[in-house]
């Protein structure tokens, strides 16, 4: 599928009924998984050209980054994440 087609599909799905409803999640995950997930969110939000990020509102990207920060904070990994960031 071409990038413009994917962009249209993502835009359509993201504005569908119920997509703005809050969902309460309760789950456990290892610190290793949280750190990996945080990195995937951070690095994935930089990838351009696949149609996905271009179709997402900037506010949603900010919410995703806030969720990333919350995961790190709750896992007590914020400081470690910052230290790893300084290695790049």
BALUMBA-299736 format. One record per residue: residue number from 1; x, y, z of N, C-alpha, C, O, CB in turn. Coordinates in nm, 4 decimals. Each point is the difference from the previous one (the first is absolute). Last residue first. Glycine has a CB too. Layout:
BEGIN
zase / n.u / n.v / n.w / ca.u / ca.v / ca.w / c.u / c.v / c.w / o.u / o.v / o.w / cb.u / cb.v / cb.w
NUM / X / Y / Z / X / Y / Z / X / Y / Z / X / Y / Z / X / Y / Z .
...
END
This chain:
BEGIN
zase / n.u / n.v / n.w / ca.u / ca.v / ca.w / c.u / c.v / c.w / o.u / o.v / o.w / cb.u / cb.v / cb.w
88 / 2.3561 / 0.8783 / 2.3873 / -0.0208 / 0.0074 / -0.1459 / 0.0857 / 0.1039 / -0.0597 / -0.0036 / 0.0208 / -0.1213 / -0.2260 / -0.0966 / 0.1467 .
87 / 0.1896 / -0.0090 / 0.4498 / 0.0996 / -0.0819 / -0.0685 / -0.0109 / 0.0094 / -0.1517 / 0.0943 / -0.0343 / -0.0713 / -0.0971 / -0.1191 / 0.2658 .
86 / -0.3050 / 0.3583 / 0.1205 / 0.1241 / 0.0773 / -0.0108 / 0.1103 / -0.0784 / -0.0709 / 0.0991 / 0.0590 / -0.0428 / -0.1616 / 0.0615 / 0.2523 .
85 / -0.3547 / -0.3249 / -0.1099 / -0.0175 / 0.1005 / -0.1044 / 0.1291 / 0.0791 / -0.0211 / 0.0334 / 0.0364 / -0.1127 / -0.2779 / -0.0205 / 0.1696 .
84 / 0.2129 / -0.3199 / 0.3001 / 0.0184 / -0.0702 / -0.1268 / -0.0099 / 0.0966 / -0.1176 / 0.0708 / -0.0143 / -0.0997 / -0.1646 / -0.1944 / 0.2027 .
83 / 0.0008 / 0.3793 / 0.3206 / 0.1418 / -0.0351 / -0.0081 / 0.0300 / -0.0725 / -0.1310 / 0.1023 / 0.0261 / -0.0633 / -0.0913 / -0.0412 / 0.3144 .
82 / -0.4588 / 0.1139 / -0.1538 / 0.0745 / 0.1228 / -0.0300 / 0.1493 / -0.0277 / -0.0135 / 0.0664 / 0.0564 / -0.0870 / -0.2396 / 0.0763 / 0.2098 .
81 / -0.1016 / -0.4874 / 0.0136 / -0.0308 / 0.0354 / -0.1383 / 0.0764 / 0.1253 / -0.0422 / 0.0531 / 0.0062 / -0.1109 / -0.2805 / -0.1100 / 0.1355 .
80 / 0.2500 / -0.0287 / 0.4247 / 0.0764 / -0.0912 / -0.0853 / -0.0220 / 0.0336 / -0.1469 / 0.0945 / -0.0010 / -0.0788 / -0.1120 / -0.1788 / 0.2534 .
79 / -0.2411 / 0.4159 / 0.1363 / 0.1403 / 0.0398 / 0.0080 / 0.0868 / -0.0884 / -0.0898 / 0.0868 / 0.0503 / -0.0712 / -0.1241 / 0.0311 / 0.3064 .
78 / -0.4219 / -0.1889 / -0.1982 / 0.0194 / 0.1291 / -0.0658 / 0.1464 / 0.0402 / -0.0026 / 0.0517 / 0.0423 / -0.1035 / -0.2796 / 0.0249 / 0.1758 .
77 / -0.0146 / -0.4662 / 0.1202 / 0.1049 / -0.0112 / -0.1008 / 0.0300 / 0.1323 / -0.0701 / 0.0762 / 0.0025 / -0.0967 / -0.1451 / -0.2380 / 0.0647 .
76 / -0.2828 / 0.0400 / 0.3627 / 0.1197 / 0.0587 / 0.0605 / 0.1213 / -0.0149 / -0.0925 / 0.1094 / -0.0373 / 0.0422 / -0.2018 / -0.0137 / 0.1867 .
75 / -0.3792 / -0.0567 / -0.3122 / 0.0960 / -0.1102 / 0.0103 / 0.1310 / 0.0456 / 0.0653 / 0.0943 / -0.0778 / 0.0141 / -0.1969 / -0.0263 / -0.2185 .
74 / -0.2439 / 0.4165 / 0.1223 / -0.0592 / -0.1032 / 0.0859 / 0.0942 / -0.1183 / 0.0198 / -0.0040 / -0.0664 / 0.1036 / -0.2220 / 0.1360 / -0.1827 .
73 / 0.3600 / 0.2777 / -0.2167 / -0.0095 / 0.0494 / 0.1373 / -0.0529 / -0.1083 / 0.0938 / 0.0554 / -0.0220 / 0.1077 / -0.0930 / 0.2541 / -0.1954 .
72 / 0.0517 / -0.3184 / -0.3771 / 0.1351 / 0.0042 / 0.0567 / -0.0034 / 0.0424 / 0.1464 / 0.0715 / -0.0557 / 0.0832 / 0.0208 / 0.1092 / -0.3100 .
71 / -0.5008 / -0.0469 / -0.0103 / 0.0496 / -0.1378 / 0.0140 / 0.1363 / -0.0010 / 0.0676 / 0.0229 / -0.0767 / 0.0935 / -0.1506 / 0.0085 / -0.2989 .
70 / -0.0455 / 0.4863 / 0.0927 / -0.0714 / -0.0586 / 0.1140 / 0.0440 / -0.1443 / 0.0240 / 0.0202 / -0.0408 / 0.1144 / -0.2162 / 0.1906 / -0.1618 .
69 / 0.3594 / 0.0753 / -0.3324 / 0.0586 / 0.0552 / 0.1223 / -0.0642 / -0.0598 / 0.1244 / 0.0681 / -0.0292 / 0.0983 / -0.0183 / 0.2409 / -0.2208 .
68 / -0.2364 / -0.3267 / -0.2920 / 0.1357 / -0.0546 / 0.0097 / 0.0655 / 0.0460 / 0.1294 / 0.0581 / -0.0807 / 0.0727 / -0.0382 / 0.0775 / -0.3238 .
67 / -0.4263 / 0.1959 / 0.1410 / -0.0208 / -0.1377 / 0.0447 / 0.1344 / -0.0701 / 0.0184 / 0.0194 / -0.0742 / 0.0963 / -0.2417 / 0.0668 / -0.2155 .
66 / 0.2290 / 0.4323 / -0.0689 / -0.0355 / 0.0103 / 0.1419 / -0.0228 / -0.1393 / 0.0595 / 0.0388 / -0.0262 / 0.1139 / -0.1427 / 0.2531 / -0.1551 .
65 / 0.1778 / -0.1977 / -0.4191 / 0.1239 / 0.0293 / 0.0716 / -0.0259 / 0.0126 / 0.1503 / 0.0823 / -0.0425 / 0.0810 / 0.0076 / 0.1590 / -0.2854 .
64 / -0.4609 / -0.1707 / -0.0728 / 0.0797 / -0.1226 / -0.0025 / 0.1311 / 0.0198 / 0.0752 / 0.0438 / -0.0890 / 0.0730 / -0.1471 / 0.0259 / -0.2932 .
63 / -0.1708 / 0.4352 / 0.1548 / -0.0612 / -0.0906 / 0.0974 / 0.0781 / -0.1308 / 0.0087 / 0.0173 / -0.0557 / 0.1084 / -0.2421 / 0.1584 / -0.1544 .
62 / 0.3536 / 0.2031 / -0.2834 / 0.0345 / 0.0526 / 0.1325 / -0.0580 / -0.0893 / 0.1097 / 0.0660 / -0.0251 / 0.1008 / -0.0595 / 0.2594 / -0.1942 .
61 / -0.1261 / -0.3306 / -0.3451 / 0.1417 / -0.0346 / 0.0188 / 0.0468 / 0.0492 / 0.1369 / 0.0763 / -0.0687 / 0.0679 / -0.0349 / 0.0812 / -0.3182 .
60 / -0.4688 / 0.1115 / 0.1178 / 0.0019 / -0.1427 / 0.0302 / 0.1436 / -0.0489 / 0.0224 / 0.0241 / -0.0850 / 0.0857 / -0.2342 / 0.0543 / -0.2219 .
59 / 0.1393 / 0.4722 / -0.0092 / -0.0447 / -0.0141 / 0.1393 / 0.0039 / -0.1467 / 0.0430 / 0.0339 / -0.0303 / 0.1144 / -0.1807 / 0.2340 / -0.1400 .
58 / 0.2331 / -0.0857 / -0.4278 / 0.1134 / 0.0255 / 0.0889 / -0.0357 / -0.0154 / 0.1467 / 0.0836 / -0.0412 / 0.0804 / 0.0061 / 0.1947 / -0.2511 .
57 / -0.3527 / -0.4283 / -0.2120 / 0.0020 / 0.1360 / 0.0537 / 0.1167 / 0.0152 / 0.0970 / 0.0287 / -0.0914 / 0.0773 / -0.2795 / 0.1098 / -0.1040 .
56 / 0.2483 / -0.3782 / -0.3792 / -0.0317 / 0.0151 / 0.1416 / 0.0143 / 0.1460 / 0.0412 / 0.0980 / 0.0666 / -0.0335 / -0.0211 / -0.3023 / 0.0787 .
55 / 0.0345 / 0.0425 / -0.4784 / -0.1454 / 0.0003 / 0.0158 / -0.0443 / 0.0258 / 0.1434 / -0.1192 / 0.0141 / 0.0270 / 0.1070 / -0.1711 / -0.2172 .
54 / 0.4721 / 0.1180 / 0.0521 / -0.0554 / 0.1119 / -0.0756 / -0.1514 / 0.0108 / 0.0179 / -0.0577 / 0.1070 / -0.0193 / 0.2431 / -0.1326 / -0.1465 .
53 / 0.0557 / -0.3390 / 0.3485 / 0.0204 / 0.1233 / 0.0764 / -0.0576 / 0.1216 / -0.0707 / -0.0461 / 0.0944 / 0.0642 / 0.2513 / -0.1943 / 0.0324 .
52 / -0.2435 / -0.3176 / -0.3294 / -0.0626 / -0.0032 / 0.1317 / 0.0158 / 0.1323 / 0.0733 / -0.0996 / 0.0624 / 0.0364 / 0.1426 / -0.3069 / -0.0266 .
51 / 0.1513 / 0.1342 / -0.4459 / -0.1398 / 0.0412 / -0.0029 / -0.0641 / 0.0095 / 0.1368 / -0.0998 / 0.0699 / 0.0174 / 0.0860 / -0.1737 / -0.2375 .
50 / 0.4839 / 0.0144 / 0.0898 / -0.0825 / -0.1205 / -0.0115 / -0.1496 / 0.0324 / -0.0002 / -0.0830 / -0.0906 / -0.0076 / 0.2644 / -0.0378 / 0.1220 .
49 / 0.1967 / 0.4520 / -0.0701 / -0.0113 / -0.0577 / -0.1324 / -0.0846 / -0.1254 / -0.0113 / -0.0202 / -0.0499 / -0.1107 / 0.2370 / 0.1458 / 0.0730 .
48 / 0.0794 / 0.0725 / 0.4814 / -0.0866 / 0.0703 / -0.0957 / -0.0107 / -0.0825 / -0.1282 / 0.0841 / -0.0855 / -0.0277 / -0.0183 / 0.3112 / 0.1250 .
47 / 0.0866 / -0.2701 / 0.4602 / 0.0002 / -0.0611 / -0.1333 / -0.1016 / 0.0708 / -0.0891 / -0.1178 / 0.0105 / 0.0340 / 0.1877 / -0.2332 / 0.0638 .
46 / 0.0035 / 0.3033 / 0.3801 / 0.0901 / 0.0755 / -0.0881 / -0.0049 / -0.0489 / -0.1443 / 0.0483 / 0.0688 / -0.0900 / 0.0991 / -0.0288 / 0.2858 .
45 / -0.3752 / -0.2380 / 0.1852 / -0.0634 / 0.1294 / -0.0265 / 0.0874 / 0.0894 / -0.0877 / -0.0403 / 0.1107 / -0.0357 / -0.0780 / -0.1289 / 0.2546 .
44 / 0.2692 / -0.4102 / -0.0667 / -0.1074 / -0.0143 / -0.0981 / -0.0671 / 0.1314 / -0.0343 / -0.0508 / 0.0173 / -0.1108 / 0.0153 / -0.2447 / 0.1957 .
43 / 0.3659 / 0.2019 / 0.2598 / 0.0598 / -0.0145 / -0.1328 / -0.1066 / -0.0096 / -0.1089 / 0.0176 / 0.0538 / -0.1093 / 0.1787 / -0.1677 / 0.2139 .
42 / -0.3466 / 0.1422 / 0.3456 / 0.0837 / 0.1165 / -0.0317 / 0.0542 / -0.0084 / -0.1420 / -0.0123 / 0.0954 / -0.0769 / 0.0743 / -0.0757 / 0.3185 .
41 / -0.3084 / -0.3882 / -0.0758 / -0.0867 / 0.1172 / -0.0164 / 0.0826 / 0.1206 / -0.0435 / -0.0374 / 0.0712 / -0.0932 / -0.1210 / -0.1605 / 0.2683 .
40 / 0.3940 / -0.2971 / -0.0668 / -0.0748 / -0.0211 / -0.1241 / -0.0914 / 0.1193 / -0.0275 / -0.0106 / 0.0453 / -0.1139 / 0.0193 / -0.2953 / 0.1490 .
39 / 0.2223 / 0.2422 / 0.3731 / 0.0916 / 0.0250 / -0.1117 / -0.0712 / -0.0150 / -0.1340 / 0.0224 / 0.0788 / -0.0919 / 0.1687 / -0.1594 / 0.2325 .
38 / -0.4322 / -0.0270 / 0.2476 / 0.0279 / 0.1438 / -0.0014 / 0.0922 / 0.0360 / -0.1162 / -0.0204 / 0.1018 / -0.0662 / -0.0088 / -0.0938 / 0.3159 .
37 / -0.0549 / -0.4629 / -0.1687 / -0.1183 / 0.0662 / -0.0545 / 0.0218 / 0.1511 / -0.0103 / -0.0382 / 0.0620 / -0.0992 / -0.1065 / -0.2431 / 0.1966 .
36 / 0.4794 / -0.0730 / 0.1155 / -0.0040 / -0.0285 / -0.1435 / -0.1175 / 0.0715 / -0.0664 / 0.0159 / 0.0600 / -0.1062 / 0.0922 / -0.2830 / 0.1482 .
35 / -0.0784 / 0.2467 / 0.4236 / 0.1107 / 0.0751 / -0.0597 / 0.0018 / -0.0198 / -0.1514 / 0.0200 / 0.0956 / -0.0749 / 0.1133 / -0.1194 / 0.2877 .
34 / -0.4441 / -0.2284 / 0.0300 / -0.0360 / 0.1425 / 0.0038 / 0.1086 / 0.0842 / -0.0657 / -0.0300 / 0.0909 / -0.0774 / -0.1012 / -0.1283 / 0.2887 .
33 / 0.2125 / -0.4237 / -0.1554 / -0.1000 / 0.0238 / -0.1034 / -0.0391 / 0.1479 / -0.0059 / -0.0162 / 0.0557 / -0.1086 / -0.0687 / -0.2902 / 0.1396 .
32 / 0.3767 / 0.1020 / 0.3104 / 0.0672 / -0.0197 / -0.1286 / -0.0964 / 0.0309 / -0.1141 / 0.0363 / 0.0681 / -0.0959 / 0.1141 / -0.2438 / 0.1975 .
31 / -0.3118 / 0.1635 / 0.3356 / 0.0697 / 0.1260 / -0.0276 / 0.0704 / -0.0077 / -0.1351 / 0.0078 / 0.0988 / -0.0730 / 0.0238 / -0.0590 / 0.3202 .
30 / -0.4613 / -0.3447 / -0.1869 / 0.1349 / 0.0092 / 0.0560 / 0.0611 / 0.1356 / -0.0339 / -0.0385 / 0.0640 / -0.0978 / 0.0671 / -0.3142 / 0.0786 .
29 / -0.5606 / 0.1876 / 0.0802 / 0.1036 / -0.0240 / -0.1005 / 0.1359 / 0.0141 / 0.0671 / 0.0154 / 0.0760 / 0.0956 / -0.1649 / 0.0087 / -0.2835 .
28 / -0.4400 / -0.0997 / 0.2741 / 0.1359 / -0.0024 / 0.0524 / 0.0967 / -0.0304 / -0.1130 / -0.0324 / -0.0747 / -0.0923 / -0.0503 / 0.0011 / 0.3187 .
27 / -0.4346 / 0.3202 / -0.1990 / 0.0804 / -0.1155 / -0.0361 / 0.1373 / 0.0108 / 0.0650 / 0.0414 / 0.1071 / 0.0444 / -0.1658 / -0.1300 / -0.2626 .
26 / -0.3677 / 0.2896 / 0.1034 / 0.0663 / -0.0456 / 0.1212 / 0.0763 / -0.1267 / -0.0359 / -0.0596 / -0.1042 / -0.0274 / -0.1193 / 0.2058 / 0.1804 .
25 / -0.1086 / 0.3503 / -0.3935 / 0.0790 / -0.1219 / -0.0110 / 0.0630 / -0.0323 / 0.1343 / 0.0448 / 0.0892 / 0.0721 / 0.0007 / -0.0429 / -0.3152 .
24 / -0.4691 / 0.2625 / -0.0018 / 0.0802 / -0.0214 / 0.1204 / 0.0693 / -0.1350 / -0.0128 / -0.0644 / -0.1027 / -0.0219 / -0.0931 / 0.2440 / 0.1646 .
23 / -0.0279 / 0.2274 / -0.5160 / -0.0009 / -0.1409 / 0.0382 / 0.0903 / -0.0145 / 0.1209 / 0.1164 / 0.0398 / -0.0034 / -0.1600 / -0.1183 / -0.2354 .
22 / -0.2452 / 0.4959 / -0.0511 / 0.1097 / -0.0447 / 0.0856 / -0.0201 / -0.1457 / 0.0380 / -0.1123 / -0.0453 / 0.0220 / 0.1428 / 0.2787 / 0.0663 .
21 / -0.2114 / 0.0057 / -0.5507 / -0.0372 / -0.0423 / 0.1348 / 0.1237 / -0.0449 / 0.0769 / 0.0879 / -0.0670 / -0.0541 / -0.3160 / -0.0019 / -0.0281 .
20 / 0.2010 / 0.2060 / -0.3890 / 0.0418 / 0.1017 / 0.0971 / -0.0350 / -0.0376 / 0.1437 / 0.0327 / 0.0737 / 0.0930 / -0.0614 / 0.0967 / -0.2707 .
19 / -0.0925 / -0.4413 / -0.2052 / 0.1465 / 0.0047 / 0.0065 / 0.0513 / 0.1060 / 0.0976 / 0.1160 / -0.0057 / 0.0407 / -0.1105 / -0.0737 / -0.2764 .
18 / -0.4779 / -0.0407 / 0.0942 / 0.0557 / -0.0523 / 0.1244 / 0.1505 / 0.0125 / 0.0143 / 0.0544 / -0.0355 / 0.1046 / -0.2412 / -0.1179 / -0.1060 .
17 / -0.0099 / 0.1765 / -0.4884 / -0.0803 / 0.0095 / 0.1218 / 0.0706 / -0.0642 / 0.1196 / 0.0522 / -0.1111 / -0.0088 / -0.2589 / 0.1093 / -0.1324 .
16 / 0.5305 / 0.1761 / -0.2468 / -0.1188 / -0.0851 / 0.0088 / -0.0728 / 0.0167 / 0.1323 / 0.0532 / 0.0578 / 0.0947 / 0.0581 / -0.2196 / -0.2457 .
15 / 0.3147 / 0.3526 / -0.0326 / -0.1142 / 0.0876 / 0.0283 / -0.1304 / -0.0783 / 0.0116 / -0.1080 / 0.0588 / 0.0065 / 0.2252 / 0.1254 / -0.1271 .
14 / 0.3071 / -0.3971 / 0.0233 / 0.0219 / 0.0805 / 0.1200 / -0.1151 / 0.0944 / 0.0334 / -0.0099 / 0.0467 / 0.1134 / 0.2499 / -0.0616 / -0.1627 .
13 / -0.2341 / -0.2612 / -0.3526 / -0.0114 / -0.0819 / 0.1214 / 0.0077 / 0.0867 / 0.1254 / -0.0763 / -0.0207 / 0.0943 / 0.1790 / -0.1732 / -0.2164 .
12 / -0.0354 / 0.4048 / -0.2974 / -0.1369 / -0.0506 / 0.0111 / -0.0204 / -0.0770 / 0.1299 / -0.0991 / 0.0203 / 0.0700 / 0.0861 / -0.0326 / -0.3191 .
11 / 0.4477 / 0.1609 / 0.1353 / -0.0855 / 0.1140 / 0.0334 / -0.1438 / -0.0457 / 0.0218 / -0.0663 / 0.0470 / 0.0925 / 0.2160 / 0.1054 / -0.2253 .
10 / 0.1566 / -0.4754 / -0.0171 / 0.0256 / 0.0384 / 0.1391 / -0.0899 / 0.1158 / 0.0421 / -0.0569 / -0.0016 / 0.1092 / 0.2944 / -0.0759 / -0.1323 .
9 / -0.2576 / -0.0507 / -0.4287 / -0.0551 / -0.1050 / 0.0862 / 0.0182 / 0.0365 / 0.1468 / -0.0942 / -0.0100 / 0.0786 / 0.1430 / -0.1622 / -0.2552 .
8 / 0.1476 / 0.4551 / -0.1444 / -0.1460 / 0.0113 / -0.0037 / -0.0641 / -0.1025 / 0.0928 / -0.0945 / 0.0322 / 0.0720 / 0.1064 / 0.0519 / -0.3085 .
7 / 0.4525 / -0.1083 / 0.1787 / -0.0348 / 0.1221 / 0.0726 / -0.1520 / 0.0153 / 0.0065 / -0.0545 / 0.0317 / 0.1057 / 0.2707 / 0.0770 / -0.1795 .
6 / -0.0435 / -0.4536 / -0.1893 / 0.0118 / -0.0298 / 0.1431 / -0.0398 / 0.1200 / 0.0840 / -0.0677 / -0.0140 / 0.1019 / 0.2504 / -0.1488 / -0.1514 .
5 / -0.1629 / 0.2270 / -0.4116 / -0.1117 / -0.0892 / 0.0331 / 0.0006 / -0.0347 / 0.1486 / -0.1042 / 0.0008 / 0.0655 / 0.1103 / -0.0948 / -0.2986 .
4 / 0.3503 / 0.3450 / 0.0574 / -0.1214 / 0.0832 / 0.0059 / -0.1226 / -0.0840 / 0.0340 / -0.0920 / 0.0478 / 0.0663 / 0.1925 / 0.1090 / -0.2342 .
3 / 0.3229 / -0.3748 / 0.1098 / -0.0055 / 0.0827 / 0.1200 / -0.1271 / 0.0811 / 0.0110 / -0.0561 / 0.0134 / 0.1088 / 0.3002 / -0.0028 / -0.1164 .
2 / -0.2618 / -0.4687 / -0.2722 / 0.0752 / 0.1245 / -0.0053 / -0.0205 / 0.0803 / 0.1280 / -0.0981 / -0.0182 / 0.0721 / 0.0770 / 0.0208 / -0.3223 .
1 / 0.0037 / -0.5507 / 0.1953 / -0.0837 / 0.1179 / 0.0000 / 0.0884 / 0.1244 / 0.0000 / 0.1060 / 0.0012 / 0.0626 / -0.2898 / -0.1259 / 0.0588 .
END
